Amino acid sequence: MSHYPAHVIPAVLSSLMEPESLGQILCALCYGVERDEVTRVRVILEGLRQTPRWRINVAMLDTFQEAAGRRAWLACGAEGSF
């Protein structure tokens, strides 16, 4: 994901979005927050939240993956529900 501009990543990944791949992406984004890439992670998460089937994919995540996504979302200073 580091090879693409942050605003392009959701468009690239939207056709591949399923719970398992979303979970891996969220874990990677959580790691990105730990590396101080907060602005980049926030842009990616905001874009991913606009993809089709976002809510259903999040509902199918396991507890660890959902927690990673929630941590990344909150660490970016984002407000509202994940």
The 8 nearest C-alpha neighbors of each residue, nearest first, counted from 0:
[[1, 2, 3, 8, 5, 4, 27, 24],
 [0, 2, 3, 4, 5, 8, 39, 31],
 [1, 3, 0, 4, 5, 8, 7, 6],
 [4, 2, 1, 0, 5, 8, 7, 6],
 [3, 5, 7, 6, 8, 2, 1, 0],
 [4, 6, 7, 43, 8, 39, 42, 3],
 [5, 7, 4, 8, 42, 43, 9, 46],
 [8, 6, 5, 10, 4, 9, 11, 3],
 [7, 9, 11, 10, 5, 6, 12, 43],
 [10, 8, 47, 12, 46, 11, 13, 7],
 [11, 9, 13, 8, 7, 12, 14, 46],
 [12, 10, 8, 9, 13, 7, 14, 15],
 [11, 13, 9, 15, 10, 14, 8, 16],
 [14, 12, 16, 10, 15, 9, 11, 50],
 [13, 15, 12, 16, 11, 10, 17, 50],
 [16, 14, 12, 13, 17, 20, 11, 21],
 [17, 15, 13, 14, 21, 12, 20, 18],
 [16, 18, 20, 19, 21, 56, 15, 52],
 [19, 17, 56, 21, 20, 60, 59, 22],
 [18, 20, 22, 21, 17, 23, 60, 16],
 [19, 21, 23, 22, 17, 18, 16, 24],
 [22, 20, 24, 18, 23, 19, 17, 16],
 [23, 21, 64, 25, 19, 20, 24, 18],
 [22, 24, 20, 26, 21, 25, 27, 19],
 [23, 25, 21, 27, 22, 26, 28, 20],
 [26, 24, 68, 28, 22, 27, 23, 67],
 [25, 27, 29, 23, 28, 24, 67, 22],
 [28, 26, 30, 24, 25, 29, 31, 23],
 [29, 27, 31, 25, 30, 26, 40, 24],
 [28, 30, 71, 26, 32, 31, 27, 67],
 [29, 31, 27, 33, 28, 32, 26, 34],
 [32, 30, 28, 34, 29, 33, 36, 27],
 [31, 33, 37, 35, 29, 36, 34, 30],
 [32, 34, 30, 31, 35, 29, 36, 37],
 [33, 35, 31, 32, 36, 30, 37, 29],
 [36, 34, 32, 37, 33, 31, 38, 30],
 [35, 37, 32, 31, 39, 34, 38, 40],
 [38, 36, 32, 40, 75, 35, 39, 41],
 [39, 37, 41, 40, 36, 42, 75, 35],
 [40, 38, 42, 41, 37, 36, 5, 43],
 [41, 39, 43, 37, 38, 42, 28, 44],
 [40, 42, 44, 38, 43, 39, 75, 45],
 [43, 41, 45, 39, 40, 44, 5, 6],
 [42, 44, 40, 46, 41, 45, 5, 47],
 [45, 43, 47, 41, 46, 42, 40, 48],
 [44, 46, 42, 48, 43, 47, 41, 49],
 [45, 47, 43, 9, 44, 49, 48, 42],
 [46, 48, 44, 9, 49, 50, 45, 43],
 [47, 49, 45, 46, 50, 53, 44, 54],
 [50, 48, 47, 46, 51, 45, 53, 9],
 [49, 51, 47, 48, 53, 13, 52, 46],
 [52, 50, 53, 49, 13, 54, 48, 16],
 [51, 53, 55, 54, 56, 50, 16, 17],
 [54, 52, 56, 51, 55, 50, 48, 57],
 [55, 53, 57, 56, 52, 58, 48, 51],
 [54, 56, 58, 52, 57, 53, 59, 18],
 [57, 55, 18, 59, 53, 58, 54, 17],
 [56, 58, 54, 60, 59, 55, 53, 18],
 [57, 59, 55, 56, 60, 54, 18, 65],
 [60, 58, 56, 57, 18, 55, 61, 19],
 [61, 59, 57, 58, 18, 65, 64, 22],
 [60, 62, 64, 63, 65, 59, 22, 58],
 [61, 63, 65, 64, 66, 60, 67, 59],
 [64, 62, 66, 65, 61, 67, 60, 22],
 [65, 63, 22, 67, 66, 61, 62, 60],
 [64, 66, 68, 62, 67, 63, 60, 69],
 [65, 67, 69, 63, 64, 68, 70, 62],
 [68, 66, 64, 70, 65, 69, 26, 29],
 [69, 67, 25, 65, 71, 66, 70, 72],
 [68, 70, 72, 66, 71, 67, 81, 65],
 [71, 69, 67, 73, 68, 72, 74, 66],
 [70, 72, 29, 74, 68, 69, 73, 32],
 [73, 71, 69, 75, 70, 74, 77, 68],
 [72, 74, 76, 70, 75, 77, 71, 69],
 [75, 73, 71, 76, 72, 70, 32, 37],
 [76, 74, 73, 37, 77, 72, 41, 71],
 [77, 75, 73, 74, 78, 72, 41, 37],
 [78, 76, 75, 73, 72, 79, 74, 41],
 [77, 79, 76, 80, 73, 72, 81, 75],
 [80, 78, 81, 77, 73, 72, 76, 69],
 [79, 81, 78, 69, 77, 72, 73, 48],
 [80, 69, 79, 72, 68, 78, 73, 48]]
